[in-house]
Amino acid sequence: MRLRILPKEEVPRMVQALMADYRVVGPKAKGPKFVFEPITDPSEIRLDYNITILPPKVALQPPQERVARINLEGEVPQPEPLIEAEPTVIFGAHTCDVHALRLLDRAFTADYPDSHYLERRRQTLVISLECLEPCDEHSFCKDMGTLTADEGYDLHLTDIGDAYTVHVGTEAGEAALEKYATTRAATDEDMRRLNEVLSAKWPRFTHRLNFDAAELPSLLATAYDHPIWAELGERCLSCGSCTNVCPTCYCFNMLDTISLTLKEALRIRRWDSCQLDEFARVAGGENFREARAARQRHRFFRKGKWLRERFDTTGCVGCGRCIRACLVNINIVEVFNTIHGSA
């Protein structure tokens, strides 16, 4: 993997150059918090952010998108696919979110490849950022193995003081670096600083799980009837906040909206949540996860067991967004530790 050095004063110029050819989506301040949104000025990018409200998946799987236009004027409705994609750079994604994007890549490629997601992904460059300090007390990325990444990005930045080291991950990343940035070769001193920075970061991150995360699938396999699900069901408001902020949730609903002229309809795809009452309601009014306890159990099994078994990668990246968003303080780390403690 080739290593280059990007002086910090060159970052705004790099972003400005990228903006000429791409929609650049990066971390921006929104009050006291941060969000991934399109950048209109290089000064908006905040690479010193801790965590964003929503993950960078919003650039690849928007909360709402048009997927088809349907002509209703003939005897048989005629659908026309709509793929709304444009060249995009995700700038400054933390390593936990890089792991999450890798899972989404697998999910939207498996069985029934999703042309909308895959076309956006094809046109997207990922420029990621090494985390050197915990986002806050809710982060448990070290437990989930997502504190660093060796793939899933085109370019990867690490702060070494007055510059960033840039690991080139793909040919597309190398071409973009040569075209849009002014860099220099890494010296022995740069390598020393990089090794020093990476060695110093690990002690700053503490383990929060009381066991190895690789044990989660087998641990949950014995916990289907654990009493904690009833307890969580009593607390849960079924608001869906946890899944809305999760970087590895990809469930969606489809909605057709008909124009006032009755000549055309649009098929809309929207994020959906397994925590909502209507998510598992089917024809006839039957709901196969009517109880909130069942919906909570489903979420934890999906994050800790099923996604890992299905895609051979973690279904939870330890970002802690669901902990921050929960209105009744349901904490995924505490739940897993409770199950482990009673195993």
C-alpha positions as CSV (number, residue, x, y, z in Angstrom):
1,M,0.0,0.0,0.0
2,R,1.6,3.3,-1.1
3,L,2.0,6.0,1.4
4,R,1.9,9.8,0.7
5,I,2.0,12.9,2.9
6,L,-0.7,15.6,2.6
7,P,0.2,18.8,4.4
8,K,-2.9,20.1,6.4
9,E,-2.8,23.4,4.6
10,E,-3.4,21.5,1.3
11,V,-6.7,19.9,2.5
12,P,-9.0,22.8,1.7
13,R,-7.4,23.0,-1.8
14,M,-7.9,19.3,-2.3
15,V,-11.6,19.6,-1.3
16,Q,-12.1,22.6,-3.6
17,A,-10.6,20.7,-6.5
18,L,-12.8,17.6,-5.8
19,M,-15.9,19.8,-5.7
20,A,-15.3,20.7,-9.3
21,D,-16.1,17.1,-10.4
22,Y,-17.8,15.5,-7.4
23,R,-20.5,16.1,-4.8
24,V,-18.4,16.1,-1.7
25,V,-20.2,14.8,1.4
26,G,-18.3,15.4,4.7
27,P,-18.7,16.1,8.4
28,K,-20.2,19.5,9.1
29,A,-21.1,21.2,12.4
30,K,-24.8,21.4,13.1
31,G,-25.1,23.3,16.4
32,P,-23.1,21.3,18.9
33,K,-23.3,18.1,16.8
34,F,-22.1,17.0,13.4
35,V,-23.7,15.7,10.3
36,F,-22.6,14.2,7.0
37,E,-23.9,16.6,4.3
38,P,-22.8,18.0,0.9
39,I,-20.0,20.5,1.3
40,T,-20.5,23.9,-0.4
41,D,-17.2,25.4,0.9
42,P,-14.0,23.6,2.0
43,S,-14.1,25.5,5.3
44,E,-17.2,23.5,6.3
45,I,-15.4,20.2,6.7
46,R,-14.6,19.4,10.3
47,L,-12.1,16.5,10.4
48,D,-11.9,17.1,14.2
49,Y,-15.5,15.9,14.6
50,N,-16.3,13.2,17.2
51,I,-19.4,11.4,15.8
52,T,-22.1,12.4,13.3
53,I,-25.8,12.1,14.0
54,L,-26.4,9.9,11.0
55,P,-23.7,7.8,9.3
56,P,-22.2,8.4,5.9
57,K,-24.4,5.7,4.4
58,V,-26.9,8.6,3.7
59,A,-24.8,9.3,0.6
60,L,-25.4,5.8,-0.7
61,Q,-28.8,4.9,0.8
62,P,-30.7,8.1,1.2
63,P,-33.5,8.2,3.8
64,Q,-35.9,8.7,0.8
65,E,-35.4,8.2,-2.9
66,R,-37.4,7.8,-6.1
67,V,-36.8,4.4,-7.6
68,A,-39.3,4.3,-10.5
69,R,-41.7,6.4,-12.5
70,I,-44.9,4.6,-13.6
71,N,-46.9,5.7,-16.6
72,L,-50.6,5.0,-15.8
73,E,-52.1,6.2,-19.1
74,G,-52.1,2.8,-21.0
75,E,-54.1,-0.3,-20.3
76,V,-51.0,-1.7,-18.4
77,P,-48.9,0.5,-16.1
78,Q,-45.5,1.0,-17.6
79,P,-42.7,1.4,-15.0
80,E,-39.5,3.3,-15.8
81,P,-36.5,2.8,-13.4
82,L,-35.1,6.0,-11.9
83,I,-31.5,5.8,-10.7
84,E,-30.5,9.1,-9.1
85,A,-26.7,8.9,-8.8
86,E,-23.9,11.3,-9.3
87,P,-20.1,11.3,-8.8
88,T,-19.6,11.6,-5.0
89,V,-16.8,11.7,-2.5
90,I,-17.4,10.7,1.1
91,F,-14.7,12.7,2.9
92,G,-13.7,11.9,6.4
93,A,-15.5,8.7,7.3
94,H,-14.3,7.1,10.5
95,T,-13.1,3.6,10.4
96,C,-16.2,2.2,12.1
97,D,-18.3,3.6,9.3
98,V,-15.9,2.2,6.7
99,H,-16.7,-1.3,8.1
100,A,-20.4,-0.5,8.0
101,L,-20.1,0.5,4.3
102,R,-18.4,-2.8,3.6
103,L,-21.4,-4.6,5.1
104,L,-23.8,-2.6,3.0
105,D,-21.8,-3.4,-0.1
106,R,-22.3,-7.1,0.6
107,A,-25.9,-6.7,1.6
108,F,-26.9,-4.8,-1.6
109,T,-24.9,-7.2,-3.8
110,A,-26.1,-10.5,-2.4
111,D,-29.1,-12.5,-3.9
112,Y,-30.8,-9.6,-5.6
113,P,-28.3,-6.9,-6.5
114,D,-29.7,-3.4,-5.9
115,S,-29.0,-1.3,-9.0
116,H,-29.7,2.0,-7.2
117,Y,-27.2,1.4,-4.4
118,L,-24.6,-0.2,-6.6
119,E,-24.7,2.6,-9.2
120,R,-24.1,5.2,-6.4
121,R,-21.4,3.0,-5.0
122,R,-19.7,2.7,-8.4
123,Q,-19.6,6.5,-8.6
124,T,-18.4,7.1,-5.0
125,L,-14.9,7.5,-3.6
126,V,-14.4,6.9,0.1
127,I,-11.7,9.0,1.8
128,S,-11.6,7.8,5.4
129,L,-10.0,9.0,8.6
130,E,-8.1,7.1,11.3
131,C,-9.6,7.5,14.7
132,L,-7.0,8.5,17.3
133,E,-9.3,9.1,20.3
134,P,-12.7,7.7,21.3
135,C,-15.7,9.7,20.0
136,D,-17.1,9.7,23.6
137,E,-17.9,7.3,26.4
138,H,-20.4,5.4,24.2
139,S,-17.9,4.2,21.6
140,F,-17.0,0.5,21.7
141,C,-15.3,0.1,18.3
142,K,-12.3,-1.5,19.9
143,D,-14.5,-4.4,21.1
144,M,-16.0,-4.8,17.6
145,G,-12.7,-4.8,15.7
146,T,-13.5,-1.6,13.8
147,L,-11.0,0.7,15.4
148,T,-8.9,0.5,12.2
149,A,-9.4,-0.6,8.7
150,D,-7.2,-2.0,6.0
151,E,-9.7,-2.0,3.1
152,G,-13.0,-0.5,2.2
153,Y,-11.6,2.9,1.3
154,D,-9.9,4.6,-1.7
155,L,-7.8,6.9,0.4
156,H,-7.2,6.8,4.2
157,L,-5.9,9.7,6.2
158,T,-4.0,9.7,9.5
159,D,-3.2,12.8,11.5
160,I,0.5,13.1,12.3
161,G,0.5,16.7,13.5
162,D,1.1,19.2,10.7
163,A,0.1,16.7,8.0
164,Y,-1.9,13.6,7.1
165,T,-0.4,10.4,5.9
166,V,-2.4,9.1,3.0
167,H,-2.7,5.3,2.5
168,V,-3.8,4.6,-1.1
169,G,-6.3,1.8,-1.1
170,T,-7.4,1.6,-4.7
171,E,-6.4,2.6,-8.2
172,A,-9.3,5.1,-8.2
173,G,-8.0,6.6,-5.0
174,E,-4.5,6.9,-6.4
175,A,-5.8,8.6,-9.6
176,A,-7.8,11.0,-7.5
177,L,-4.8,11.8,-5.2
178,E,-2.6,12.6,-8.2
179,K,-5.3,14.7,-9.9
180,Y,-6.7,16.6,-6.9
181,A,-4.1,16.9,-4.2
182,T,-0.5,18.1,-3.8
183,T,1.4,15.5,-1.8
184,R,4.9,14.3,-1.3
185,A,6.6,11.0,-0.6
186,A,6.8,9.8,3.0
187,T,10.2,10.1,4.7
188,D,11.7,8.0,7.5
189,E,10.7,10.8,9.9
190,D,7.1,10.6,8.7
191,M,7.0,6.9,9.2
192,R,8.4,7.3,12.7
193,R,5.6,9.8,13.5
194,L,3.0,7.6,12.0
195,N,4.1,4.6,14.1
196,E,4.2,6.8,17.2
197,V,0.7,8.1,16.6
198,L,-0.8,4.6,15.9
199,S,1.0,3.1,19.0
200,A,-0.3,5.9,21.2
201,K,-3.9,5.6,20.1
202,W,-4.7,2.0,21.3
203,P,-4.4,2.6,25.1
204,R,-6.9,5.5,24.8
205,F,-9.6,3.0,23.7
206,T,-10.9,0.8,26.5
207,H,-12.8,-2.5,26.2
208,R,-16.4,-2.2,27.3
209,L,-17.6,-5.7,26.5
210,N,-16.8,-8.3,29.2
211,F,-16.1,-10.9,26.5
212,D,-14.7,-11.3,23.0
213,A,-17.2,-10.1,20.4
214,A,-16.5,-13.2,18.3
215,E,-18.6,-15.1,20.9
216,L,-21.7,-13.1,20.2
217,P,-23.4,-15.5,17.7
218,S,-23.0,-18.5,20.0
219,L,-23.9,-16.4,23.0
220,L,-27.1,-15.1,21.5
221,A,-28.0,-18.6,20.2
222,T,-28.6,-19.6,23.9
223,A,-30.5,-16.3,24.8
224,Y,-33.6,-16.5,22.7
225,D,-35.8,-16.8,25.8
226,H,-33.7,-14.6,28.0
227,P,-35.8,-12.4,30.4
228,I,-34.0,-9.3,29.3
229,W,-36.1,-9.0,26.1
230,A,-39.3,-8.6,28.2
231,E,-37.5,-5.9,30.3
232,L,-36.4,-4.0,27.2
233,G,-39.9,-4.4,25.7
234,E,-41.3,-2.6,28.8
235,R,-38.9,0.3,28.3
236,C,-38.9,0.6,24.5
237,L,-41.0,3.3,22.9
238,S,-40.9,1.7,19.5
239,C,-39.7,5.1,18.1
240,G,-37.1,3.6,15.7
241,S,-34.4,6.1,16.7
242,C,-31.9,3.3,17.2
243,T,-32.2,1.9,13.7
244,N,-32.5,5.3,12.1
245,V,-29.0,6.2,13.2
246,C,-27.4,2.8,12.8
247,P,-24.8,2.6,10.0
248,T,-25.5,-1.1,9.2
249,C,-29.4,-1.0,9.1
250,Y,-30.6,-1.1,5.6
251,C,-34.3,-2.1,5.8
252,F,-36.7,0.0,3.7
253,N,-40.3,0.3,2.7
254,M,-41.8,1.1,-0.7
255,L,-44.6,3.6,-1.3
256,D,-46.4,4.5,-4.5
257,T,-47.7,8.1,-4.8
258,I,-50.1,8.9,-7.7
259,S,-50.1,12.4,-9.3
260,L,-53.2,14.5,-9.2
261,T,-53.8,13.9,-12.9
262,L,-53.9,10.1,-12.3
263,K,-51.5,9.8,-15.3
264,E,-48.3,9.0,-13.4
265,A,-47.1,7.5,-10.2
266,L,-43.8,7.5,-8.4
267,R,-42.4,4.6,-6.5
268,I,-40.6,5.9,-3.4
269,R,-38.2,4.0,-1.2
270,R,-37.8,5.1,2.4
271,W,-35.9,3.8,5.4
272,D,-37.9,1.6,7.6
273,S,-37.4,0.2,11.1
274,C,-37.9,-3.2,12.6
275,Q,-38.8,-1.4,15.9
276,L,-42.0,0.1,14.5
277,D,-45.2,-1.7,15.2
278,E,-46.3,-1.9,11.5
279,F,-43.0,-3.3,10.3
280,A,-44.0,-6.9,10.7
281,R,-47.7,-6.5,10.0
282,V,-48.8,-8.5,7.0
283,A,-52.1,-9.2,5.1
284,G,-55.1,-9.8,7.3
285,G,-53.7,-7.7,10.1
286,E,-51.4,-10.4,11.5
287,N,-48.2,-9.1,13.1
288,F,-45.5,-11.7,13.6
289,R,-43.5,-9.4,15.9
290,E,-46.3,-7.5,17.6
291,A,-44.7,-7.5,21.0
292,R,-42.0,-4.8,21.6
293,A,-39.9,-7.5,23.4
294,A,-39.8,-9.5,20.2
295,R,-38.8,-6.5,18.2
296,Q,-36.0,-5.7,20.6
297,R,-34.8,-9.3,20.5
298,H,-34.9,-9.2,16.7
299,R,-32.6,-6.1,16.6
300,F,-30.0,-7.5,19.0
301,F,-30.0,-10.9,17.2
302,R,-29.6,-9.1,13.9
303,K,-26.7,-7.0,15.0
304,G,-24.9,-9.7,17.1
305,K,-25.7,-12.9,15.2
306,W,-27.5,-13.0,11.9
307,L,-25.6,-10.3,10.0
308,R,-22.2,-11.8,11.1
309,E,-23.3,-15.3,10.0
310,R,-24.8,-14.0,6.7
311,F,-22.0,-11.7,5.6
312,D,-19.0,-12.9,7.6
313,T,-18.6,-9.4,9.1
314,T,-19.7,-7.6,12.2
315,G,-23.4,-6.4,12.2
316,C,-22.5,-3.8,14.8
317,V,-19.5,-1.6,14.4
318,G,-19.4,-0.1,17.9
319,C,-20.1,3.5,16.9
320,G,-22.5,3.9,19.9
321,R,-25.0,6.0,17.9
322,C,-28.0,3.8,19.0
323,I,-27.0,4.4,22.7
324,R,-26.9,8.2,22.2
325,A,-30.2,8.2,20.3
326,C,-32.3,6.0,22.6
327,L,-34.8,8.0,24.6
328,V,-35.1,5.4,27.4
329,N,-31.3,4.6,27.7
330,I,-31.3,1.1,26.2
331,N,-27.6,0.4,25.9
332,I,-26.4,-2.3,23.5
333,V,-23.2,-2.9,25.5
334,E,-25.0,-3.4,28.8
335,V,-27.5,-5.8,27.1
336,F,-24.7,-7.9,25.7
337,N,-22.8,-7.9,29.0
338,T,-26.0,-8.9,30.9
339,I,-26.6,-11.9,28.6
340,H,-23.0,-12.9,28.9
341,G,-23.1,-12.6,32.7
342,S,-26.1,-14.9,32.9
343,A,-24.8,-17.5,30.3
